[in-house]
Amino acid sequence: MEILRFTLDNLGVIGERTLEHISIVSLAIVIAVATAVPIGIAITQSRSTANTVLYLASIMITIPSIALFGLMIPLLSPIGYGIGYVPAVIAVILYSQLPIIRNTYTAITNVDASLREAATGMGMSTWQRLTQVEIPLAFPVIMAGVRTAVVMNIGITAIATYIGAGGLGTFISRGISQNDPRQLVTGALLVSLLAIVSDLLLALVQKLLTSPGIQGGAAR
């Protein structure tokens, strides 16, 4: 009951923190998709390159988030962005690379070779084959990687409050420092709810943008 009362009394602040959280994750994911998908496609040309890139991305994701945020302070302070929004976005971009690169690489390499041959036989260029055949077929798997990155990074962004980035993590940090369970539980619930809603919305986007023929094939 106290948590509900706290929530109702602070709806304005909750709205602001939610928008801050969404802003960080959204911008980072857009940039991550713009970088990771081309990387995932590019490394399909070389198994050794793919192994190296995926290994490096795996190392990045094992770095504790609080440590990565801490590293951003000395790295970005010389240009005036040691704390706040910018280092939070950069950290989320880095954490997003592995699931998107890995899913893109896996999806493209698993496209049926006979479909590639058929596309080539129809006179398609490499670019046409990629954009008209391979990416549409790989899209559901690529989107699964994006969804994983979004859900994971909504949680990680909560830690960004410790470098002044705001977001829903503010309630968690204040709840801990002030020994206030209301703020702590409210923050945790809001982060979880945001992750669930985001995943459901992205699942809907994935369904709407996936070719009906591919959806039918998956259903069978």
C-alpha positions in Angstrom: 0.0 0.0 0.0 2.8 2.4 0.8 4.5 1.6 -2.5 1.3 2.4 -4.4 0.8 5.7 -2.4 4.5 6.6 -3.2 3.9 5.9 -6.9 0.7 8.0 -7.1 2.3 10.9 -5.2 5.3 10.9 -7.5 3.8 10.3 -10.9 5.4 13.4 -12.4 8.9 12.4 -11.3 8.3 8.8 -12.4 7.3 10.0 -15.8 10.4 12.1 -16.2 12.7 9.3 -15.0 11.0 6.9 -17.4 11.5 9.2 -20.3 15.2 9.6 -19.4 15.5 5.8 -19.3 13.8 5.3 -22.6 15.8 8.0 -24.2 19.2 6.4 -23.2 18.2 2.9 -24.3 16.4 4.0 -27.5 19.3 6.1 -28.8 21.9 3.5 -27.9 19.9 0.7 -29.6 19.4 2.6 -32.8 23.1 3.3 -33.0 23.9 -0.3 -32.0 21.7 -1.7 -34.7 23.2 0.7 -37.3 26.7 -0.6 -36.4 26.2 -4.2 -35.3 24.0 -5.5 -38.1 26.5 -4.4 -40.8 29.3 -6.0 -38.8 27.3 -9.2 -38.4 26.8 -9.3 -42.2 30.4 -8.5 -43.0 31.9 -11.2 -40.8 29.9 -13.9 -42.6 32.6 -13.7 -45.3 35.3 -15.1 -43.0 35.0 -17.6 -40.2 38.2 -16.5 -38.5 37.2 -12.9 -38.5 33.8 -13.9 -37.2 35.3 -15.8 -34.3 37.6 -12.8 -33.4 34.8 -10.3 -33.5 32.4 -12.4 -31.5 35.1 -13.2 -29.0 35.9 -9.5 -28.5 32.2 -8.7 -28.2 31.8 -11.5 -25.6 34.7 -10.0 -23.6 32.9 -6.6 -23.6 29.7 -8.0 -22.3 31.5 -9.7 -19.3 32.8 -6.4 -18.0 30.6 -5.4 -15.0 28.4 -2.5 -15.9 29.4 -0.4 -12.9 33.1 -0.9 -13.9 32.4 0.2 -17.5 30.5 3.3 -16.4 33.5 4.0 -14.1 35.9 3.7 -17.0 33.9 6.2 -19.0 34.7 8.9 -16.4 38.4 9.3 -17.1 38.1 8.5 -20.8 35.4 11.1 -21.5 36.3 13.7 -18.9 38.9 15.4 -21.2 36.1 16.3 -23.6 33.6 17.3 -20.9 31.4 14.2 -21.0 32.8 12.1 -18.1 29.4 11.7 -16.4 25.8 11.9 -17.5 23.9 11.0 -20.7 26.8 10.5 -23.1 28.8 7.8 -21.2 25.5 6.0 -20.4 24.6 5.8 -24.1 28.1 4.7 -25.1 28.1 1.9 -22.5 24.7 0.7 -23.6 25.9 0.7 -27.3 28.9 -1.5 -26.3 26.7 -3.9 -24.4 24.3 -4.2 -27.3 26.9 -5.3 -29.8 27.2 -9.0 -28.9 23.5 -10.2 -29.1 22.9 -8.2 -32.3 26.1 -9.2 -34.1 25.8 -12.8 -33.1 22.2 -13.1 -34.2 22.8 -11.3 -37.4 25.8 -13.5 -38.2 23.9 -16.7 -37.3 20.8 -15.7 -39.2 22.7 -14.8 -42.4 24.9 -17.9 -42.4 21.9 -20.2 -41.8 20.1 -18.9 -44.9 19.5 -22.0 -47.2 22.3 -22.2 -49.8 19.8 -23.2 -52.4 17.9 -19.9 -52.0 21.2 -18.0 -52.6 21.8 -20.1 -55.7 18.3 -19.4 -56.9 18.7 -15.7 -56.4 22.0 -15.7 -58.2 20.4 -17.7 -61.0 17.7 -15.1 -61.4 20.4 -12.5 -62.1 20.5 -10.8 -58.7 23.6 -9.0 -57.7 25.2 -9.7 -54.3 23.6 -6.5 -52.9 20.2 -7.5 -54.3 20.5 -11.0 -52.9 21.4 -9.6 -49.5 18.6 -7.0 -49.3 15.8 -9.0 -51.0 16.5 -12.5 -49.9 19.0 -12.9 -47.1 18.0 -10.1 -44.7 14.2 -10.7 -45.0 14.8 -14.3 -44.2 17.2 -13.4 -41.3 15.0 -10.6 -40.0 13.2 -12.6 -37.2 16.5 -13.8 -35.8 18.1 -10.4 -36.0 15.1 -8.9 -34.2 15.4 -11.5 -31.5 18.9 -10.2 -30.9 17.6 -6.6 -30.8 15.0 -7.6 -28.3 17.6 -9.4 -26.1 19.8 -6.3 -26.2 16.9 -4.0 -25.3 15.7 -6.0 -22.3 19.2 -6.5 -21.1 20.2 -2.9 -21.4 17.0 -1.6 -19.7 18.4 -3.2 -16.6 22.0 -2.1 -17.2 20.8 1.5 -17.7 19.4 1.5 -14.2 23.1 1.5 -13.0 23.8 4.6 -15.1 22.2 6.7 -12.4 25.5 6.4 -10.5 27.2 8.5 -13.1 24.5 11.1 -13.2 22.5 9.8 -16.2 19.2 9.8 -14.4 16.6 7.2 -15.4 14.6 4.8 -13.2 17.7 3.7 -11.4 17.5 6.9 -9.5 14.8 5.4 -7.3 16.8 2.3 -6.7 20.0 4.2 -5.7 18.0 6.6 -3.5 16.1 3.7 -1.9 19.4 2.1 -1.0 21.2 5.2 0.2 18.1 6.4 2.2 17.1 3.0 3.4 13.7 3.6 1.8 12.1 0.3 0.6 9.3 2.3 -1.2 11.7 3.9 -3.7 13.8 0.7 -4.0 10.8 -1.5 -4.9 9.2 1.2 -7.0 12.3 1.6 -9.1 12.8 -2.2 -9.5 9.2 -2.8 -10.5 9.3 0.1 -13.0 12.5 -1.2 -14.6 11.0 -4.7 -14.9 7.7 -3.4 -16.3 9.5 -1.3 -18.9 11.5 -4.3 -20.0 8.4 -6.4 -20.3 6.5 -3.8 -22.3 9.4 -3.1 -24.5 9.9 -6.8 -25.4 6.2 -7.1 -26.2 6.2 -4.0 -28.4 9.3 -5.2 -30.3 7.7 -8.7 -30.7 4.7 -6.9 -32.3 7.0 -4.9 -34.6 8.8 -8.1 -35.5 5.5 -9.8 -36.4 4.3 -6.8 -38.4 7.6 -6.5 -40.4 8.2 -10.2 -41.0 7.0 -11.5 -44.4 3.8 -13.6 -44.0 5.4 -16.3 -46.0 8.3 -16.5 -43.6 5.9 -16.5 -40.6 3.9 -19.3 -42.2 7.1 -21.3 -42.8 8.1 -20.8 -39.1 4.7 -22.0 -38.0 5.0 -25.2 -40.0 
